[in-house]
Each structure stands twice: as structure tokens, then as C-alpha cells.
Amino acid sequence: MSDLHEAILGWYDAHQRDLPWRRPEATPWGVMVSEFMLQQTPVVRVLPMWKAWMTRWPTPAALAAEPSGEAVRAWGRLGYPRRALRLHAAAAAIVEQHDGAVPDEYDDLLALPGVGDYTAAAVASFGFGRRHVVLDTNVRRVFARLLAGHEFPAPGVTKAERALAASVLPHDDSAAVWSVAVMELGALVCTAVAPRCDACPVAHLCAWRTAGRPTYAGPERKVQTWAGTDRQCRGRLLAVLRDADGPVHRSALEAVWDKPDQRDRALRGLVDDGLATQVGPDSFALPG
């Protein structure tokens, strides 16, 4: 084992957070649910939702047996609710194509609805201990600084970046732990803002630190807005549908957003995305 591996794995052993989807008793399905929920969402918000979800739907078959609208309802205010639809579709595919068991091969995982390269690699690695390059935002940032000497990675994953990550992926059984350890280092120490280099176990090996921590010189990073956006409007409308026991009249939706054009556009978007259905001329509901 190299000094790099030993330092990061040793740090992880001492500082890892106790997250339920990382425990030995966690199932591959539990890992998959966590990966869907954690996309662009902080751990603190995911924890209670993951626990509630796994209590209600401990297997893919349990989720697939209910309407997709129930998945949307249970997703609550976690954000990006299309993830709930995709997870429900993935559960149905697992039942239909894999006898209800989450597949352990990358290609089979990648073929599931809503599963991309990162999620397939993460579930194969963290759910089954397979050896794959797992590149989430935190891992990419750590490797950009530690190995390439850049403050941030490129906007999208490059072949060179993937090759660099593959070059340091352990060849033994520690590969899966290595991936989650680097991820944890990025989440807790090598953060996007105010990285704590004094607490980093590999600061002495970091190319970015050695270079004097040069600032990012790439394209300007976009700052997401929220207030007054279509996303906020969609969230308000979906919250009304989610909290209702049945169809909701258009007047109830009008009461939560007073801009007709934007409201109608957001409502059409919810229907087009499968997050809502129109029930009669003036009523809407979650999908059945």
C-alpha cells in the first residue's frame, strides 16, 4: 500500500461519519436509495428521509408495488422530485428483470432507469465491494487538487481525469473503501470553500498546496438562484398536490403562486415530467 493510500484510509478509519447506508448491514438497495437521494442534496437532509423510505420500502419490490405518485409524495421536500420517479422506475425494472435483487454488475446497473455512470459505479462499489472508479463532486475536487494541482476539476469528467483516478485506485479489496474514503475527505476537509489543509492527512503530498493553492482560472461558476424561479414555483405547486389526499382544484394551486403565466408553465412542466396528472378540466393530482 502506498503512502497515499495508507494516509487516506487511516484518516477515514478514524474520522468517517456513521451513516446508515455505509454500515455492514446496509443492503445494496439501501445504498442505491442513498445514492439517488444524495444527488445535489446534503447528508443532513437525506438522513431522515432515507430512514423513513427504508422503513416503508425496504426492498425494490415493496416500492414497485405502489404507484409512482406515492414515491413522489414520500420524497417530500428533498428537492429534484424527478429522482423519486426514476427510483420508482428502477425498482420496477429490478423486479421485472432481476427477480427483485439489485444487480451487482456495473453494466446491469447502468441499464436501469435513472442510473448513470456515477450511480452504477457507486452501487457496484459500495453495495457489492466491486472495483470501479467512483467520481462524484467531492472525489473529483480532491483528485484535482491532490494529483493535478488545480483548485477545481473541469466542468465535466474528462478521459484524463478518469485515467488519473484509475491510476490510484487500489488493486486489492480496499478499492471500494478507498473510493468512499476520498469522498469523505472531500466532504469534510477538502471542501469547495475554505478547505482545511491543516487537517488533511495528505497535505504534504498535495500538488495544489505545493503550487501555492492557485485560484481557479476556468469558466465562471454559475450561482443557482431560487426565489421567484420556475423551480420554486414547481415546488410550491407540487407541495400542494403532495399534501392532498386526492385531486386538487386549480384554485388551490392559484392560491400559492400569483403569476398566472409562470404558474401555468410550471404546471404543464410537472405534467410533462410525470410528476402530476390532470384529472378533469380544472383538477390535478399526483400520478396514480
C-alpha positions in Angstrom: 0.0 0.0 0.0 1.4 3.4 -1.0 1.8 6.3 1.5 -1.2 8.0 -0.3 -3.5 5.0 0.3 -2.3 4.4 3.8 -2.8 8.1 4.8 -6.3 8.5 3.4 -7.6 5.1 4.5 -6.1 5.6 8.0 -7.8 9.0 8.2 -11.1 7.6 7.1 -10.9 4.8 9.7 -10.6 7.4 12.4 -12.9 10.2 11.1 -15.7 8.6 9.0 -19.3 9.6 9.8 -21.6 6.9 11.0 -24.1 6.9 8.1 -26.6 4.0 7.9 -26.0 3.2 4.2 -22.3 2.6 5.0 -22.9 0.2 7.8 -22.1 -3.5 7.3 -25.8 -4.4 7.5 -26.8 -1.9 4.7 -28.3 -3.7 1.7 -27.4 -2.8 -1.9 -30.9 -1.4 -2.2 -30.2 0.9 0.7 -27.1 2.0 -1.0 -28.9 2.7 -4.2 -31.6 4.7 -2.4 -29.0 6.8 -0.7 -27.2 7.5 -4.0 -30.4 8.7 -5.6 -31.2 10.9 -2.6 -27.7 12.4 -2.2 -27.5 13.8 -5.7 -27.2 17.6 -5.1 -28.6 17.2 -1.6 -26.7 17.4 1.8 -26.4 14.4 4.0 -28.3 16.2 6.9 -31.4 16.4 4.8 -31.1 12.9 3.4 -30.7 11.1 6.7 -34.3 11.3 8.0 -35.8 10.8 4.5 -33.6 7.7 3.9 -34.6 6.1 7.2 -38.3 6.7 6.5 -38.0 5.4 3.0 -36.2 2.2 4.0 -38.8 1.6 6.8 -41.6 1.9 4.3 -39.9 0.3 1.3 -37.1 -2.0 2.4 -36.9 -3.7 -0.9 -37.3 -2.8 -4.6 -40.4 -4.9 -4.8 -42.0 -3.0 -1.9 -41.6 0.3 -3.8 -42.5 -1.1 -7.2 -45.8 -2.4 -5.8 -47.0 1.1 -5.1 -48.0 3.9 -7.5 -45.2 6.2 -8.6 -47.2 9.1 -7.1 -46.6 7.6 -3.6 -42.8 7.8 -4.3 -43.2 11.5 -5.2 -45.3 12.1 -2.1 -42.8 10.4 0.2 -40.0 12.3 -1.4 -41.4 15.3 0.4 -39.2 18.5 0.2 -36.0 16.7 -0.6 -35.8 18.5 -3.9 -35.4 17.4 -7.5 -38.5 15.2 -7.3 -37.9 13.5 -10.6 -35.4 11.4 -8.8 -38.3 9.8 -7.0 -39.9 8.8 -10.3 -36.6 7.4 -11.6 -36.0 5.5 -8.4 -39.5 4.0 -8.6 -38.8 3.1 -12.3 -35.5 1.5 -11.3 -37.3 -0.6 -8.6 -39.8 -1.8 -11.1 -37.1 -2.8 -13.6 -35.2 -4.6 -10.8 -38.3 -6.6 -10.1 -39.1 -7.3 -13.7 -35.6 -8.0 -14.9 -33.6 -9.2 -11.9 -36.1 -11.0 -9.7 -36.2 -8.2 -7.2 -32.5 -8.2 -6.4 -30.3 -5.2 -7.2 -27.8 -6.4 -9.8 -24.2 -6.4 -8.8 -22.6 -5.8 -12.2 -21.9 -2.3 -13.5 -23.5 -2.8 -16.9 -26.7 -4.2 -15.5 -26.9 -1.3 -13.1 -26.2 1.2 -15.8 -29.1 -0.2 -17.8 -31.6 0.7 -15.1 -33.8 3.8 -15.4 -32.3 6.9 -13.9 -28.9 5.2 -13.3 -25.8 6.9 -14.9 -22.1 6.1 -14.7 -21.6 7.5 -11.2 -24.5 5.8 -9.6 -23.8 2.5 -11.3 -20.2 2.6 -10.2 -21.1 3.7 -6.6 -23.7 1.0 -6.1 -21.4 -1.7 -7.5 -18.6 -0.4 -5.3 -20.4 0.4 -2.0 -23.1 -2.2 -2.3 -21.1 -5.1 -3.6 -17.4 -4.2 -3.0 -16.6 -4.1 -6.7 -13.5 -2.3 -8.0 -14.7 0.8 -10.0 -13.7 4.4 -10.4 -16.3 6.4 -8.5 -16.2 10.1 -9.4 -18.6 12.3 -7.5 -18.1 16.1 -6.9 -16.1 15.6 -3.8 -13.8 12.9 -5.2 -13.2 15.0 -8.3 -12.2 18.0 -6.3 -9.8 16.0 -4.1 -8.1 14.5 -7.1 -8.0 17.8 -8.9 -6.1 19.4 -6.0 -4.1 16.4 -4.7 -3.0 14.9 -8.0 -3.4 17.6 -10.7 -2.7 20.8 -8.8 -5.9 22.5 -9.7 -8.3 24.2 -7.3 -11.4 22.6 -9.0 -11.9 20.0 -11.7 -13.2 20.7 -15.2 -17.0 21.2 -15.6 -17.4 17.7 -16.9 -15.4 14.4 -16.4 -12.6 14.1 -18.9 -10.8 11.0 -20.1 -7.6 12.3 -18.5 -9.4 12.8 -15.1 -10.8 9.3 -15.2 -7.4 7.8 -16.1 -5.8 9.7 -13.2 -8.4 8.4 -10.8 -8.0 4.8 -12.1 -4.2 5.1 -11.6 -4.6 5.5 -7.9 -7.4 3.0 -7.4 -6.1 0.1 -5.2 -6.0 -3.3 -6.8 -6.9 -5.2 -3.7 -10.1 -5.4 -1.6 -9.7 -1.9 -0.3 -10.8 -0.3 -3.6 -14.4 0.3 -2.5 -13.3 1.7 0.9 -10.7 3.9 -0.9 -13.4 5.5 -3.0 -15.7 6.3 -0.1 -12.7 7.5 2.0 -11.7 10.0 -0.7 -15.3 11.1 -1.0 -15.5 11.7 2.8 -12.2 13.6 2.7 -13.7 16.0 0.1 -16.9 16.3 2.1 -15.3 17.1 5.5 -11.8 18.5 4.8 -11.1 19.3 1.2 -14.2 21.3 0.8 -15.1 23.7 -2.1 -15.0 26.7 0.2 -12.3 27.1 2.9 -10.6 23.7 2.7 -8.9 22.7 5.9 -5.5 21.9 4.7 -4.2 21.8 8.3 -6.4 18.8 8.9 -5.7 17.0 5.7 -3.8 13.7 6.0 -2.2 14.1 2.6 -1.4 17.8 2.7 2.3 17.1 2.3 1.5 15.2 -0.9 -0.9 17.8 -2.4 0.1 19.3 -5.7 -2.2 22.2 -5.3 -0.9 23.1 -1.9 2.7 22.7 -3.2 1.9 25.1 -6.0 0.7 27.7 -3.6 -3.0 27.0 -3.9 -3.6 28.8 -7.2 -7.1 30.0 -7.7 -9.4 28.5 -10.3 -8.8 30.0 -13.7 -11.6 28.3 -15.7 -15.1 29.4 -16.7 -17.0 31.4 -14.2 -19.0 29.1 -12.0 -22.8 29.7 -12.1 -24.6 30.5 -8.8 -28.0 29.0 -8.7 -30.9 31.3 -7.7 -34.1 30.2 -6.2 -36.5 32.9 -5.3 -39.1 33.6 -8.0 -37.8 30.9 -10.3 -39.8 28.2 -12.1 -38.2 25.7 -9.8 -39.6 27.5 -6.8 -43.0 27.7 -8.5 -42.9 24.0 -9.3 -42.0 23.2 -5.7 -44.9 25.2 -4.4 -47.4 23.5 -6.7 -46.1 20.0 -6.1 -46.3 20.6 -2.3 -50.0 21.3 -2.6 -50.5 18.1 -4.7 -48.3 16.1 -2.3 -50.2 17.2 0.8 -53.6 16.5 -0.6 -55.5 13.2 -0.3 -56.9 13.4 -3.8 -57.3 15.7 -6.8 -56.7 19.4 -6.2 -58.7 22.1 -7.9 -56.8 24.7 -9.9 -58.0 27.4 -7.5 -55.9 25.8 -4.7 -52.8 26.0 -7.0 -53.6 29.6 -7.9 -53.6 30.5 -4.2 -49.9 29.5 -3.8 -48.5 31.3 -6.8 -49.9 34.6 -8.1 -48.2 34.8 -11.5 -50.5 33.0 -14.0 -48.1 32.6 -16.9 -45.4 31.2 -14.8 -47.8 29.0 -12.8 -49.3 27.5 -15.9 -45.9 26.9 -17.4 -44.7 25.2 -14.2 -47.9 23.1 -14.0 -47.5 21.9 -17.6 -43.9 21.0 -16.8 -45.0 18.9 -13.9 -47.5 17.0 -16.1 -45.0 16.6 -18.9 -42.4 15.2 -16.4 -44.9 12.7 -15.0 -44.9 14.3 -11.6 -48.6 15.3 -11.9 -51.6 14.3 -13.8 -54.6 16.3 -14.9 -57.9 15.0 -13.6 -60.7 16.6 -15.5 -60.6 20.2 -16.9 -59.5 22.0 -13.7 -58.1 19.5 -11.3 -54.7 17.9 -10.8 -53.2 15.1 -8.7 -50.0 13.0 -8.2 -49.6 10.2 -10.7 -51.6 7.1 -9.9 
